[in-house]
Amino acid sequence: MVNLQSKLFTSLTADIDKYLTNSDLKPWKNSLRSNSYAEGFLALLSHKDINIIMTAQGYNTFNEWLFDVDNWSQKLLDPRNEYGKGAMVLYELWDVFRNNIMDAIRTARLHTNIPNRGGILAFVGGLSKCIVIEYLITSDYPRFTIIDVIDNPQSAFDFWGTISNAAMAAKNVLKEIISTGHKIILHRGILMHVDRRKDFQVFGPSVDTILLAEIQAQLFYENNLSKKRVLEIGCGNGLLSVSVAKYMVALNKIHSIDVNFHSIFCLYNNLSINITQHLLKKLDIYLTYGEFSNKFPNEKFDLIICNPPYIPNEPTVPEYLNKKVDYYQAVGGTELIAEILNNLDNLLSDDGELLLLVSNLSLDYTLNLIPYNYNYKLILENGHKVLFDVEAVLKKESWLNFLLTECDLIEENNLFYHNIYPILIKK
């Protein structure tokens, strides 16, 4: 987490022992352990001297250290060996990460039907790494093994592509993880579970959602900024709503709405996994199944979050989009973007903000709809390049061709990509 650790990591070099004292480490360690949204690997991976830091521990790269971290930790804790404060900093980062995983698995097992053995995709470093983890629950303390590390993941299910490049042992584990039908994502201390066998047509957590959750953390939680009334439009699996409920300290009301009933049920389960009953009782939480309109829920919010459909439809809408099928409604069209932006005065409080995610496919359209009395900021000026793997589009040749020729969808080596843009809008 950049803000929490910026002072520490300015001195994190091969000469760390020269700059740090035990008194420097204590408050940092306490902050890291008391804030479960803290993401220590982000500061480490973004540090300009990360190669020097890893070399000082005897490793060429962060990934190499991570694969051997259990052996490294055992050596570090052996009283016969001497290590400096730099090694202790890395140990704290790893220990917090490891404990978060074990706590999340234990809690999830109590509240939902995650299998005794499965896989977790842990996104760290501001989405610069996806750590593929195999876990096994045999006692109160789950065991887990790092199977792979995906650099700059472009999809939240990126280990589909990883299988072909993995070693044989890892390849077999990855296939077993996929075959369970359970999608489990870990991001900043929050574990999200989607059971593909029951959570029918529940979206995500997609890489879009995880990026938006990361932006939320950096904008609000790390800067101790909070909102009292929050609305998520199109909550899907619920990662963004769960994150707000868990980490926004001044929150007293959250309203989440989705057109898919299974999404609402999935969000309810994920709230149970991640939020204590004590906290849940303090919050007014409204989970609504239905379509959003500017007349519902008929109140104003301090923060609205939305990862809307942002894929433009073909100019002549084909028959399959006229059937009002929930799945096509959820991925295609830009009507929801227009509905929200055309009614900001009715939706936002005087100092309210809208955090919206769109694609380069519809960025110009979106910016042109923002009312003149509102300002906007592109959180990532050049966007974030991700895999375009929307099955509904890939199966419809005319739709795909329209996006390629008219909307700047990117094609590279028989794969498709686009750039996603988080936008913050306020008066």
N, C-alpha and C positions, 0 to 999 in steps of 0.2 A: 504494500500500500504506500503510494508515493508520499502523501502528506505526513503519515505517521512516522515514516522512516527516512525522510529526506535528509535530515541532519546527520543521522548515523551513516548513511550510505555515501555521503560526500567524502567520508574518511575511509570507506571500505576499499582498501587497496592491499597490495602485498605488504605494506608497512602499517597495517591496521593496528598492530600492537603498540606502535609508537604514538598513535593518536588517541586510542581509546583507553578508558579506565573502567574499572568495575562499576563505578558510580554512573558512568555513561550508559552502561548496559542495563542496569536495573529498571529504570523507568520505561525504557523501550521494551524490555521483556514483559513488564506488567501490562503495558498498553496492547502489545501484540496478543497476549493471552486473554485479555478481558474484552476485546472487540472481535467477535467471531467473523465480522465482515472483513477484517484486516487481511490483506493479501500480500504477504511478505515477498513472495517470489516476483511480484511485479517490480519492486524496487531493485531486486537483484538482477533480473533479466534485462532491465532497461539501463543498468549501470554501464558507463563507458569502459570500465576496466574489468568487465566480467571475466574475460579470458585470463587476466592476471590473478583474479580472485580464485578461479578454478585451478590454475596452475599451482598456486600456493598450497592447494590441498592434494596435489598429485594427479590431477585430472586435466584432460585437454578441453573438455566442454562440460556444460551444465548437464546435458543428457548423460554423458559418461558417468558423472558423479551420481546422478539420480539412480542409474541402474545398479550402482554399487553402494548405495547409501546405507544399507543395513550393515555391511562389513565395515564401512567407514565409521559408522556410529559406534560399533562395538570397540573398535580400536581407540576411538576418541574417549570412551568411558573407562578404558583400561587405565588404572592409576599408575601403571608402569610407563605409560607414554605421556609425553608432554606436548600440548597443543596450545596455540595462542588464542587470543580473544576473537580473531577472525573465524577460526574454526567453531568457536562457541556460538557466534552469530548464526552461522549456517546450521548448526545443530538446533538452535531455537526455531529457525524457520521450518526445518524438517519435522521437528517434534510437534509443533503446533499443527502443521498440515496432517501429519499422521493421526494425531488425536482427533482432529475434526472428522477425518474419514471414519474412524472406529465409532465415534459417538453418533455420527449420522447413520451408519449401518445399523447399529443397535436400536436406535430410536425408530428407524423405518421398519425394522422387523416387528416391533411392537404394534405398529399402527397400520401396516399394510401387508400385502402378500408378496413382498419381494422374495425371490428364491434363496435357499441356503447358500447356493453358489451362483455367482454371476459376475457381471462386469460393470464398471463405473467409468464414465468419461469425465475426468476432472479438468476443468478449464482454468488455467492459471496464467499469470504474467500478462494480464490485459488481453487475453485470447491469443497470446503468442505461442502458447503450448497447450496441447491436449494430452493429458497423461492417461493412458489406458490401463486400468487396474482390474485385476481379477481378485475377487474376495471369496472367502469361505467362512461360513458361520458354523462353528463347532462348539462354542462356549460363549461366555459373556464377553470375551475379547476376540472379535473377528480377526482373522488373518487375511492379509492381502499381499499381492505381488504386483510389481510394475511390469506390464507386458510390453508396452511400447510407449514411445513419446512422439507425438505428431507435431511437427513444427508448422506454425502459421496455419492452423486448420481452416479449411474453407467450407466445411460442412459440419453440423453437429453429429453426424453419423459417419465421420471421415474414415473410420476403420474399415468400412467396406472396401475402400481403395487401398488401405494399408495391408490387407491380407496378402495381396499378390507380392508385396515386397518384404513380408515378414519371414523370419526364420521358421523352420518347420514346427518347432514346439509352440512358438507364439501363434503361428497360423492356426493350429488346431484349437488353441484356447479361444482365439477370436471367433472362430466358427461356432464354438459352443456358446459363447456369450450371445451372439446374434440369434442362435436357435432358441434361446429361452423366451423370446418375445417380450422381454422387459427392457425398456430404455431407461437408464438411470444416469442422471447428470448431476455433477457436483460443481457449484460455482460459489465462491466466497461464503463458505460455510452453510450453504443451502443445498439440500439433496432433493432432487425432483425425480419422481417415479411415474412412468406411464406404462401401463400394462396393455400392450397392443392387442391382446386377446379380448379385453373388456372395454377399454377406452376407445371406442370406435370413432375413427376420423378426428381424434384429438391431435391438434397440431403441436409440434415441438416436443421438448424445447429445441427449437431450430437455432442455427447460428445467429439469425436475426435477433431472436429473443435474448440470447446470451449476451450479444453485443449491447443491447439496450439495457440489460441488467447491469453490465459493467459500467455503462455511462451513468446510470442511476447512482451507483455506488460512488463513482468519482465526483459527480456533481453535488450530491446531497449528503451521503453518509460520511464521507471523508472530511467534508467541510462543515460538519455539524449543522447542516441546513435541514429543516424539517417542515412538513406541511400537515395541517390538521385534517383536511378533507381531501381524499384522493379518489379518483375514478379511473379504472382501467376499462377501456372499450375493446372487446374481443380478447378476453383473458386467456383463451386456449388452455394450456396445461397449468398456467397460474404462476409461473416463476416470478413475473414482475410484481404481481399482487402479494405473493408470499414474501418477497424481498422487502416491500414497503411495510407490510404488517410486522415484520421482524425487526427492522432496523430504523424505521423513522420514528424517533423518540416522542415527538409531540403529536403523533397521529391519534385521532379519536374516531375517525370514520373512514372506511374504505368500501367502495362500491365496485363490484366487478360484474361485467355482463358479457354474455356470449350467445350466439345463435344455436350452439350445439349443447344439448343437455349433458352429454358425456364429458364435455369440457368442464362444466360447472361441478360435476361430481368429482372429476380428477383434481380440480383446484381444492375442493373441500378436503380430499384425502391428503393432499400435499401441505395444506395448512396444518393438519393434525400431526404430520411428520415433523414439521419444522418449528411450530409455535407452541409454547407451553400453554396449558389450560388457563393458568393465571393471567397470561397476557391476552389470550383470546377473550376472556370474560371482561377485560377492560375496554375492548374495542367494539365499536358498532360495525359489524361486517355484514354486507348485503351481497348475496350471490344471486344474480338474476339470469334466468334463461329466457332469451327473447332477442328481438332486433332492437338496436339502438336507434333512438330518434332524439331530436333536439328538445322534445317535450318530456323526455324521460331521462333521468329521474326527477326533473323539475326542481333542481337546485344548482347552486354554483359551487365549483370546486377550486381548491388552491393548487392542485396538480392533476392534470389529465395525462394518462399514458396510453399510447396506442401504437401497435404494430399492425397496421391495417392491410387489407388487400391493396397491392400497389402495381399489379400487372395490368396494363391497359388491354381492354378487349379489342377484338377486331372491329373495324368500323361497321361492318354488317354483322350483327350478332348472330352466330350460328344457332341451330336448333338446340344443341346440347346446353347452351347457356340460357335459353329461354325456358327451360324446364324447372328453373328455380331449385336445382339440386344443391343442397347445402354445401357440398364439397367445392363445386365450381364457384358458388357465391363467396366462399371463404378465401379463394385464391385469386379470383379474377375480378377486374373492374376497379374503378377508382371512386365510386360513388360515396363510400364512407369517408374518404378524405375530404371530399367536397362538403358532405353533410356537417362534418366537424368544423371545418374552417369557415363555412358560411354562417356559423352560429356561435362563434367564440364569445361574443358579448353575453349570450345567454348561458354559457357553460362555465366560464372562468370568473373567479372572484376578481376584485380590483387589482390585486397583485398576483393573480394566478398565472400558471405556466402550463404550456402544452409540450410534452416530449413525444415527438412523432418520428417514426422511422419509415423512410421511403427508399425506393430504388432509383438509380439513374434512369430507369425506364419511364419514370413518372416524376422526376425531380422538377423539371421546368414547369410542368402542369401544376404541381403542388405549390411552388413558390409564387406563381402567378395568382393563386387563389388566396394568399394570405392578405387579410384586410390592411388597408393603408395605415391604420392607426396601431398596428402591431409590428414589432420588430422580430427578426429571426436570426438565429446563429446556427451555422453548420458546425456541429461539434467536431466532425472530422472533415476538414476542408476538401480532401480528395476522396472521401468515402472509404469503405472497407470492402475489398474485393472478395467475393464469395462464389461458391459453386451455385449455378442455377439448376436446381434439380427438382423443379416442380413437375411432378408426374403428369398432372392434368394438362399442362401445356405441352410437354414432350410427346404426349400421345396424339396431339392434334396438330398435324403438319401445317395447316393454314395459319393457325394461331402462332406457332413457332416462327414461321417465315415472316409474319407481320412484325414480330418483335425484333427479328434480325434486320429487316430492311428499313423499318420505320422508327424503331425505339432504341437502337444502339445496344441490343443484346450482343455480348461478346462470344465469339466462337474460337476456341483454341484446341487443336488436336482432338477433334470430334467431341469436345466437351463445351459446355456453355457457362458463362460467368456474367456477373453484373456487380455493380458497386452499390452498397447500401449506405444511406446517409441518415444519421440521427440529427433531428432538427429541434432546437429549443425555441419556442415561440411565446412571446409575452409583450405586454404594452410597454 
